[in-house]
């Protein structure tokens, strides 16, 4: 049976793990630009590179390395769509799980990034917004005609991402755009549209917690015991192995 190598054990390693890789909490706040996503892309790629190295390293010692997820906390009104696409590509190709958190607003390109997370997490105050792609193109008629074709293709790409990662249909997206205004919604609507995988609420919101029980979405209170959450993630085989190690450690301590 293979031993399970947990990320907490990483403090005992003496490898090339850098400070930025050790911190798996990343933040995307404010406007989305090439510069604002650049550091996130580098961090995600660096963490993947190190996780790949550790997976191979511990395989030699008959261990399974389970990397901790990368958490991307989002509070953004949107911005540069192509910059957003570059981060989306990075998230989609990340072998280390990327969990996206909407800690405030995930609008426009910010929502596009949020929904591509391997696990999407929302909160009581999370706000989401979808709208039609906008452009400030100016120039000669021929230039504008070419720009229109480019933006049409970009809108098609955006819609494909939405219909792939959520329960939105193409017809619904077309209808929203026909109103020519922003479509804003909150965590309950996000659940209905398949945008959220988990909701984290304070245990004080008893009414919300009761309503969410039948939603099919994982609900976690902000004071949930972390040990309980870890145990839920382990297979029966892993739990048995952990119990054996615990018993052995107790027996050894008594002998000593």
Backbone as numpy.savetxt, mean C-alpha at the origin, in Angstrom:
# Nx Ny Nz CAx CAy CAz Cx Cy Cz
11.78 -29.38 8.43 10.94 -28.18 8.43 11.82 -26.92 8.43
11.50 -25.97 7.60 12.27 -24.73 7.55 11.93 -23.82 8.72
12.95 -23.14 9.24 12.71 -22.14 10.25 12.22 -20.87 9.57
11.43 -20.10 10.30 10.90 -18.85 9.76 11.73 -17.69 10.31
12.34 -16.94 9.41 13.13 -15.79 9.82 12.24 -14.55 9.84
12.04 -13.97 11.01 11.18 -12.80 11.16 11.99 -11.51 11.07
11.39 -10.44 10.54 12.10 -9.17 10.37 12.67 -8.62 11.68
12.03 -8.95 12.86 12.50 -8.42 14.13 13.93 -8.89 14.43
14.30 -10.03 13.83 15.62 -10.59 14.07 16.71 -9.80 13.36
16.30 -8.85 12.55 17.24 -8.12 11.71 18.24 -7.29 12.52
17.86 -6.95 13.77 18.74 -6.12 14.59 20.06 -6.83 14.89
20.08 -8.16 14.76 21.29 -8.93 15.04 22.18 -9.12 13.82
21.74 -8.60 12.69 22.51 -8.80 11.47 23.65 -7.79 11.37
24.66 -8.17 10.67 25.78 -7.25 10.42 26.02 -7.22 8.92
24.98 -6.75 8.19 25.13 -6.67 6.74 25.08 -5.21 6.30
24.83 -5.01 5.01 24.89 -3.64 4.46 23.54 -2.93 4.52
22.68 -3.35 5.44 21.36 -2.73 5.54 21.50 -1.26 5.91
21.01 -0.38 5.07 21.19 1.05 5.29 20.07 1.61 6.15
20.26 2.82 6.61 19.28 3.46 7.50 17.93 3.62 6.81
17.92 4.01 5.54 16.65 4.22 4.85 15.92 2.90 4.63
16.67 1.82 4.43 16.04 0.52 4.24 15.48 -0.03 5.53
16.12 0.32 6.65 15.67 -0.16 7.94 14.34 0.48 8.31
14.08 1.67 7.78 12.83 2.38 8.03 11.90 2.13 6.84
10.88 1.31 7.04 9.98 0.95 5.97 8.72 1.80 5.93
8.69 2.88 6.68 7.58 3.82 6.65 7.95 5.00 5.77
7.26 5.12 4.62 7.54 6.18 3.66 6.34 7.10 3.56
6.56 8.35 3.18 5.49 9.34 3.19 5.38 10.07 1.86
4.14 10.17 1.38 3.84 10.92 0.16 2.79 11.96 0.53
3.25 13.16 0.82 2.35 14.23 1.24 2.54 15.44 0.33
1.45 16.18 0.16 1.50 17.34 -0.71 1.32 16.97 -2.17
1.78 17.85 -3.04 1.61 17.64 -4.49 2.54 16.55 -5.00
2.02 15.76 -5.93 2.82 14.69 -6.54 3.63 15.27 -7.69
4.94 15.17 -7.55 5.85 15.66 -8.59 6.92 14.60 -8.83
7.72 14.83 -9.86 8.84 13.92 -10.13 9.76 13.86 -8.92
9.96 15.01 -8.28 10.85 15.07 -7.13 10.26 14.36 -5.92
8.96 14.55 -5.67 8.36 13.98 -4.46 8.27 12.46 -4.50
8.15 11.88 -5.70 8.10 10.41 -5.79 9.48 9.79 -5.94
10.47 10.62 -6.28 11.81 10.09 -6.53 12.41 9.35 -5.36
12.31 9.96 -4.16 12.88 9.32 -2.96 12.14 8.04 -2.62
10.83 8.01 -2.84 10.04 6.81 -2.56 10.44 5.68 -3.50
10.60 5.99 -4.76 10.98 4.97 -5.74 12.34 4.38 -5.38
13.28 5.24 -5.01 14.61 4.76 -4.63 14.53 3.88 -3.38
13.76 4.32 -2.38 13.65 3.56 -1.14 13.04 2.20 -1.37
11.95 2.14 -2.16 11.28 0.86 -2.45 12.23 -0.08 -3.19
12.94 0.45 -4.17 13.89 -0.38 -4.92 15.04 -0.86 -4.04
15.55 0.01 -3.16 16.65 -0.37 -2.26 16.20 -1.45 -1.28
15.00 -1.30 -0.74 14.48 -2.29 0.20 14.30 -3.63 -0.50
13.78 -3.61 -1.72 13.63 -4.84 -2.48 14.97 -5.51 -2.73
15.98 -4.71 -3.06 17.29 -5.25 -3.33 17.86 -5.96 -2.10
17.71 -5.32 -0.94 18.20 -5.91 0.30 17.38 -7.12 0.72
16.06 -7.06 0.52 15.20 -8.21 0.87 15.53 -9.41 -0.01
15.83 -9.15 -1.27 16.21 -10.22 -2.18 17.52 -10.87 -1.72
18.46 -10.03 -1.29 19.73 -10.53 -0.78 19.52 -11.38 0.48
18.68 -10.87 1.41 18.45 -11.58 2.66 17.70 -12.89 2.45
16.77 -12.90 1.48 16.05 -14.12 1.16 17.02 -15.22 0.74
17.97 -14.87 -0.13 18.97 -15.85 -0.60 19.94 -16.21 0.52
20.31 -15.23 1.31 21.28 -15.45 2.39 20.73 -16.43 3.42
19.48 -16.24 3.82 18.91 -17.11 4.86 18.44 -18.45 4.30
18.23 -18.52 2.99 17.89 -19.82 2.38 19.04 -20.80 2.55
20.25 -20.27 2.56 21.44 -21.12 2.73 21.42 -21.81 4.09
20.86 -21.13 5.10 20.79 -21.69 6.46 19.44 -22.36 6.73
18.71 -22.67 5.63 17.42 -23.36 5.72 16.38 -22.54 6.48
16.39 -21.24 6.24 15.40 -20.34 6.84 14.56 -19.70 5.74
13.31 -19.41 6.06 12.47 -18.60 5.20 12.49 -17.17 5.72
12.86 -16.22 4.89 12.87 -14.82 5.29 11.56 -14.17 4.87
10.79 -13.70 5.84 9.53 -13.02 5.56 9.73 -11.52 5.74
9.91 -10.76 4.68 10.18 -9.33 4.82 8.97 -8.56 5.37
9.24 -7.61 6.21 8.17 -6.73 6.69 7.68 -5.88 5.53
6.40 -5.51 5.50 5.88 -4.70 4.39 6.42 -3.28 4.42
6.41 -2.66 3.26 6.73 -1.24 3.14 5.40 -0.48 3.29
5.38 0.50 4.18 4.17 1.30 4.39 4.33 2.66 3.73
3.42 2.98 2.80 3.43 4.30 2.15 2.22 5.08 2.65
2.47 6.14 3.41 1.40 6.95 3.99 1.12 8.12 3.05
-0.13 8.21 2.60 -0.49 9.18 1.56 -1.45 10.25 2.09
-1.12 11.49 1.82 -2.03 12.62 2.04 -1.73 13.62 0.93
-2.43 13.46 -0.20 -2.07 14.22 -1.39 -3.30 14.62 -2.19
-3.26 15.84 -2.72 -4.33 16.33 -3.59 -4.14 15.89 -5.03
-3.00 15.21 -5.30 -2.72 14.78 -6.67 -1.58 15.57 -7.26
-1.51 15.54 -8.60 -0.43 16.28 -9.26 -0.05 15.65 -10.59
1.24 15.52 -10.82 1.79 15.04 -12.08 1.44 13.56 -12.30
0.64 13.29 -13.33 0.17 11.93 -13.59 1.32 11.01 -13.97
2.25 11.49 -14.79 3.36 10.65 -15.22 4.29 10.32 -14.04
4.44 11.27 -13.11 5.22 10.99 -11.90 4.53 9.91 -11.09
3.20 10.00 -11.01 2.41 8.99 -10.29 2.58 7.62 -10.95
2.58 7.60 -12.26 2.71 6.33 -13.00 4.06 5.67 -12.72
5.10 6.47 -12.56 6.42 5.89 -12.29 6.44 5.23 -10.92
5.75 5.83 -9.94 5.67 5.22 -8.61 4.78 3.98 -8.64
3.69 4.03 -9.41 2.79 2.88 -9.54 3.54 1.69 -10.12
4.34 1.94 -11.15 5.14 0.87 -11.76 6.06 0.23 -10.73
6.67 1.08 -9.89 7.58 0.59 -8.85 6.82 -0.27 -7.83
5.64 0.18 -7.41 4.83 -0.57 -6.44 4.39 -1.90 -7.03
3.93 -1.87 -8.27 3.44 -3.09 -8.91 4.54 -4.14 -9.04
5.77 -3.71 -9.22 6.87 -4.64 -9.43 7.66 -4.94 -8.16
7.18 -4.43 -7.03 7.86 -4.67 -5.77 7.53 -6.07 -5.26
8.55 -6.89 -5.03 8.34 -8.22 -4.46 8.06 -8.13 -2.97
8.63 -7.12 -2.31 8.27 -6.83 -0.93 6.90 -6.16 -0.92
5.94 -6.65 -0.13 4.60 -6.06 -0.13 4.62 -4.57 0.20
3.86 -3.80 -0.56 3.72 -2.37 -0.31 2.30 -2.09 0.17
2.17 -1.62 1.40 0.87 -1.27 1.96 0.66 0.23 1.86
-0.41 0.66 1.21 -0.70 2.08 1.10 -1.73 2.48 2.14
-1.48 3.61 2.80 -2.37 4.13 3.86 -2.87 5.51 3.43
-4.18 5.70 3.44 -4.72 7.04 3.20 -4.95 7.68 4.56
-4.00 8.50 4.99 -4.07 9.09 6.33 -4.79 10.44 6.31
-5.19 10.88 5.15 -5.92 12.14 5.03 -6.70 12.14 3.74
-6.06 12.64 2.69 -6.69 12.73 1.37 -5.87 11.97 0.33
-6.57 11.20 -0.49 -5.93 10.56 -1.65 -6.77 10.93 -2.86
-6.39 12.00 -3.51 -7.19 12.55 -4.61 -6.44 12.47 -5.93
-7.22 12.30 -7.00 -6.67 12.34 -8.35 -5.52 11.34 -8.49
-4.32 11.82 -8.82 -3.16 10.93 -8.97 -2.80 10.26 -7.65
-3.14 10.90 -6.53 -2.90 10.31 -5.21 -3.75 9.07 -5.00
-4.99 9.11 -5.49 -5.89 7.95 -5.40 -5.38 6.84 -6.31
-4.89 7.22 -7.46 -4.35 6.24 -8.42 -3.21 5.44 -7.79
-2.33 6.13 -7.08 -1.23 5.45 -6.40 -1.77 4.58 -5.27
-2.70 5.13 -4.50 -3.23 4.41 -3.33 -3.82 3.05 -3.71
-4.61 2.99 -4.77 -5.33 1.75 -5.09 -4.41 0.64 -5.59
-3.17 0.97 -5.97 -2.26 -0.06 -6.48 -1.45 -0.73 -5.38
-1.66 -0.31 -4.13 -0.95 -0.96 -3.02 -1.36 -2.42 -2.91
-0.42 -3.26 -2.45 -0.72 -4.68 -2.27 -1.75 -4.88 -1.17
-1.80 -3.92 -0.24 -2.86 -3.86 0.77 -3.20 -2.40 0.94
-4.50 -2.04 0.87 -4.93 -0.65 0.94 -5.65 -0.42 2.27
-5.18 0.54 3.04 -5.67 0.75 4.40 -6.23 2.16 4.54
-7.43 2.25 5.12 -8.08 3.54 5.31 -8.41 3.78 6.77
-8.80 5.02 7.07 -9.10 5.44 8.43 -10.43 6.19 8.45
-10.88 6.54 9.64 -12.16 7.22 9.80 -12.25 8.48 8.94
-11.18 9.25 8.91 -11.20 10.53 8.20 -10.69 10.46 6.77
-10.39 9.27 6.26 -9.85 9.16 4.90 -10.84 9.69 3.86
-10.32 10.49 2.94 -11.14 11.06 1.86 -10.51 10.72 0.52
-11.33 10.36 -0.45 -10.86 9.96 -1.77 -11.56 10.80 -2.84
-10.87 11.04 -3.94 -11.47 11.82 -5.03 -10.96 11.37 -6.39
-11.93 11.15 -7.28 -11.61 10.79 -8.67 -12.17 11.88 -9.58
-11.43 12.24 -10.61 -11.97 13.15 -11.62 -11.27 12.92 -12.96
-11.81 13.57 -13.96 -11.26 13.42 -15.31 -9.88 14.05 -15.38
-9.03 13.46 -16.19 -7.68 13.99 -16.40 -7.77 15.41 -16.94
-6.94 16.31 -16.41 -6.94 17.69 -16.88 -5.58 18.05 -17.45
-5.58 18.98 -18.39 -4.35 19.39 -19.06 -4.35 20.89 -19.30
-3.18 21.48 -19.19 -3.05 22.91 -19.46 -2.32 23.16 -20.75
-2.52 22.30 -21.73 -1.78 22.40 -23.00 -2.14 23.68 -23.76
-1.12 24.31 -24.32 -1.31 25.46 -25.18 -0.39 25.31 -26.38
-0.69 26.04 -27.46 0.17 25.95 -28.63 -0.63 26.03 -29.91
0.00 25.64 -31.03 -0.66 25.68 -32.31 -1.69 24.55 -32.41
-2.60 24.66 -33.38 -3.69 23.70 -33.53 -3.15 22.28 -33.67
-2.11 22.09 -34.49 -1.56 20.76 -34.71 -1.01 20.18 -33.41
-0.35 21.06 -32.63 0.20 20.63 -31.34 -0.91 20.22 -30.40
-2.01 20.99 -30.40 -3.13 20.69 -29.52 -3.80 19.37 -29.91
-3.92 19.14 -31.22 -4.53 17.89 -31.69 -3.72 16.69 -31.25
-2.39 16.81 -31.34 -1.52 15.72 -30.91 -1.60 15.52 -29.39
-1.71 16.64 -28.66 -1.81 16.55 -27.20 -3.10 15.85 -26.79
-4.18 16.14 -27.51 -5.47 15.52 -27.21 -5.37 14.00 -27.32
-4.70 13.51 -28.34 -4.56 12.07 -28.53 -3.74 11.45 -27.41
-2.69 12.17 -27.01 -1.85 11.68 -25.91 -2.66 11.59 -24.62
-3.44 12.64 -24.33 -4.23 12.67 -23.09 -5.36 11.66 -23.12
-5.91 11.40 -24.29 -6.95 10.37 -24.41 -6.39 9.00 -24.04
-5.17 8.72 -24.53 -4.53 7.45 -24.22 -4.20 7.37 -22.73
-3.76 8.51 -22.16 -3.45 8.53 -20.73 -4.70 8.29 -19.90
-5.82 8.88 -20.30 -7.08 8.66 -19.58 -7.49 7.19 -19.68
-7.25 6.59 -20.82 -7.55 5.16 -21.00 -6.71 4.31 -20.06
-5.42 4.67 -19.91 -4.53 3.95 -19.00 -4.99 4.08 -17.55
-5.42 5.29 -17.18 -5.90 5.54 -15.82 -7.15 4.70 -15.54
-8.08 4.71 -16.49 -9.31 3.94 -16.31 -9.02 2.44 -16.20
-8.03 1.97 -16.94 -7.67 0.56 -16.87 -7.16 0.19 -15.48
-6.39 1.09 -14.87 -5.90 0.86 -13.51 -7.08 0.80 -12.54
-8.03 1.72 -12.69 -9.19 1.74 -11.79 -10.04 0.49 -11.93
-10.31 0.08 -13.15 -11.16 -1.09 -13.35 -10.43 -2.39 -12.98
-9.10 -2.35 -12.96 -8.32 -3.53 -12.57 -8.24 -3.69 -11.06
-8.04 -2.58 -10.34 -7.80 -2.64 -8.90 -9.03 -2.37 -8.04
-10.14 -1.94 -8.63 -11.34 -1.64 -7.86 -12.56 -2.28 -8.52
-13.72 -2.01 -7.93 -14.97 -2.51 -8.48 -15.64 -1.50 -9.42
-14.96 -0.39 -9.68 -15.49 0.58 -10.63 -15.54 -0.04 -12.03
-16.63 0.18 -12.72 -16.73 -0.27 -14.11 -16.42 0.90 -15.03
-16.14 0.60 -16.29 -15.85 1.66 -17.25 -17.06 2.56 -17.43
-18.24 1.98 -17.37 -19.47 2.76 -17.52 -19.62 3.75 -16.37
-19.28 3.34 -15.16 -19.37 4.24 -14.01 -18.37 5.38 -14.13
-17.16 5.08 -14.58 -16.15 6.12 -14.74 -16.58 7.12 -15.82
-17.16 6.61 -16.90 -17.65 7.49 -17.97 -18.76 8.40 -17.45
-19.62 7.84 -16.60 -20.73 8.63 -16.05 -20.22 9.73 -15.13
-19.22 9.40 -14.30 -18.64 10.39 -13.39 -18.04 11.54 -14.20
-17.33 11.21 -15.27 -16.71 12.25 -16.09 -17.74 13.08 -16.84
-18.89 12.50 -17.12 -19.94 13.24 -17.84 -20.49 14.40 -17.01
-20.36 14.28 -15.66 -20.82 15.36 -14.79 -19.83 16.51 -14.76
-18.62 16.26 -15.25 -17.57 17.27 -15.32 -17.28 17.91 -13.96
-17.26 17.08 -12.92 -16.91 17.58 -11.59 -16.24 16.46 -10.79
-15.64 16.84 -9.68 -14.94 15.87 -8.84 -15.93 14.92 -8.17
-15.55 13.65 -8.06 -16.35 12.66 -7.35 -15.61 12.34 -6.05
-16.12 12.88 -4.93 -15.48 12.72 -3.63 -16.26 11.72 -2.80
-15.55 10.85 -2.10 -16.22 9.86 -1.27 -15.32 9.50 -0.08
-15.90 8.76 0.87 -15.19 8.45 2.10 -15.11 6.95 2.31
-14.66 6.51 3.50 -14.25 5.11 3.65 -15.38 4.11 3.41
-16.63 4.46 3.74 -17.73 3.51 3.54 -17.97 3.27 2.04
-17.96 4.35 1.26 -18.11 4.21 -0.19 -16.89 3.51 -0.79
-15.72 3.77 -0.20 -14.48 3.14 -0.68 -14.54 1.63 -0.48
-15.16 1.19 0.61 -15.34 -0.23 0.85 -16.23 -0.84 -0.23
-17.33 -0.16 -0.52 -18.29 -0.65 -1.51 -17.64 -0.77 -2.89
-16.72 0.11 -3.20 -16.09 0.12 -4.51 -14.79 -0.68 -4.56
-14.51 -1.44 -3.50 -13.34 -2.31 -3.51 -12.02 -1.58 -3.48
-12.00 -0.40 -2.86 -10.78 0.39 -2.79 -10.00 0.11 -1.52
-10.70 -0.30 -0.45 -10.06 -0.56 0.83 -10.02 -2.05 1.14
-8.88 -2.51 1.67 -8.74 -3.88 2.15 -8.85 -3.95 3.66
-8.54 -2.85 4.32 -8.61 -2.82 5.77 -8.93 -1.40 6.24
-9.71 -1.34 7.33 -10.04 -0.05 7.94 -9.54 -0.07 9.38
-8.83 0.97 9.77 -8.35 1.09 11.14 -9.13 2.22 11.82
-9.85 1.86 12.88 -10.67 2.83 13.61 -10.34 2.78 15.08
-10.57 3.88 15.75 -10.48 3.89 17.21 -11.62 3.04 17.76
-11.36 2.31 18.84 -12.39 1.47 19.45 -13.56 2.29 19.97
-13.40 3.61 20.03 -14.48 4.48 20.49 -15.60 4.62 19.46
-15.28 4.33 18.18 -16.31 4.45 17.14 -17.11 3.14 17.08
-17.88 2.89 18.11 -18.60 1.62 18.24 -19.64 1.42 17.13
-20.33 2.49 16.75 -21.34 2.38 15.70 -20.72 1.99 14.37
-19.61 2.62 14.03 -18.91 2.30 12.78 -18.41 0.86 12.79
-17.88 0.43 13.92 -17.35 -0.93 14.03 -18.44 -1.96 13.85
-19.61 -1.69 14.39 -20.73 -2.61 14.24 -21.16 -2.71 12.79
-21.21 -1.57 12.10 -21.63 -1.55 10.69 -20.62 -2.27 9.80
-19.34 -2.23 10.17 -18.29 -2.82 9.35 -18.18 -4.34 9.50
-18.79 -4.89 10.52 -18.68 -6.32 10.77 -19.15 -7.17 9.60
-20.16 -6.68 8.88 -20.71 -7.45 7.76 -20.21 -6.98 6.40
-19.18 -6.11 6.39 -18.70 -5.54 5.13 -17.76 -6.45 4.36
-17.13 -7.40 5.05 -16.16 -8.27 4.38 -14.77 -7.67 4.33
-14.63 -6.44 4.86 -13.34 -5.78 4.90 -12.74 -5.96 6.29
-11.43 -6.24 6.35 -10.77 -6.42 7.63 -10.82 -5.12 8.43
-11.22 -5.24 9.69 -11.32 -4.08 10.56 -10.35 -4.24 11.72
-9.60 -3.20 11.99 -8.64 -3.23 13.08 -8.83 -1.98 13.91
-8.91 -2.13 15.24 -8.99 -0.96 16.10 -7.58 -0.46 16.34
-7.45 0.82 16.59 -6.12 1.42 16.72 -5.36 0.91 17.93
-6.06 0.22 18.87 -5.38 -0.33 20.03 -5.32 -1.86 19.99
-5.45 -2.43 18.77 -5.34 -3.88 18.62 -3.97 -4.36 19.07
-3.95 -5.46 19.82 -2.69 -6.01 20.29 -1.86 -6.50 19.11
-0.63 -6.03 18.98 0.22 -6.40 17.85 0.55 -7.89 17.86
0.64 -8.49 19.06 0.93 -9.92 19.14 -0.22 -10.73 18.55
-1.46 -10.32 18.81 -2.61 -11.01 18.23 -2.58 -10.95 16.71
-2.20 -9.78 16.20 -2.14 -9.61 14.74 -1.06 -10.50 14.14
0.10 -10.61 14.82 1.19 -11.45 14.34 0.77 -12.91 14.32
0.10 -13.37 15.38 -0.33 -14.76 15.47 -1.30 -15.11 14.34
-2.18 -14.16 13.99 -3.14 -14.39 12.92 -2.45 -14.61 11.58
-1.25 -14.07 11.41 -0.53 -14.17 10.15 0.25 -15.48 10.01
0.40 -16.22 11.13 1.18 -17.45 11.11 0.33 -18.65 10.73
0.94 -19.57 10.02 0.26 -20.83 9.69 0.31 -21.74 10.92
-0.50 -22.81 10.90 -0.49 -23.76 12.01 0.90 -24.36 12.22
1.58 -24.64 11.11 2.93 -25.21 11.17 3.89 -24.25 11.87
3.79 -22.97 11.55 4.66 -21.96 12.15 4.36 -21.81 13.65
3.07 -21.87 14.01 2.69 -21.74 15.41 3.24 -22.91 16.24
3.15 -24.12 15.69 3.67 -25.31 16.38 5.18 -25.18 16.59
5.87 -24.74 15.53 7.32 -24.58 15.62 7.69 -23.52 16.67
6.95 -22.43 16.69 7.20 -21.36 17.67 6.96 -21.86 19.09
5.91 -22.67 19.27 5.60 -23.22 20.59 6.71 -24.15 21.07
7.23 -24.97 20.14 8.32 -25.89 20.48 9.56 -25.11 20.93
9.88 -24.04 20.19 11.04 -23.23 20.54 10.85 -22.57 21.90
9.60 -22.14 22.17 9.31 -21.50 23.46 9.49 -22.49 24.61
8.97 -23.73 24.43 9.09 -24.77 25.46 10.55 -25.12 25.70
11.32 -25.25 24.61 12.74 -25.56 24.72 13.50 -24.47 25.48
13.15 -23.23 25.20 13.83 -22.12 25.88 13.52 -22.13 27.37
12.27 -22.50 27.73 11.90 -22.57 29.14 12.63 -23.71 29.84
12.72 -24.87 29.18 13.41 -26.02 29.76 14.88 -25.72 29.96
15.49 -25.02 29.00 16.91 -24.69 29.11 17.15 -23.72 30.26
16.22 -22.77 30.45 16.38 -21.79 31.52 16.26 -22.45 32.89
15.41 -23.52 33.00 15.25 -24.25 34.27 16.51 -25.04 34.58
17.09 -25.67 33.55 18.32 -26.45 33.72 19.46 -25.57 34.18
19.54 -24.39 33.60 20.60 -23.45 33.96 20.45 -22.98 35.40
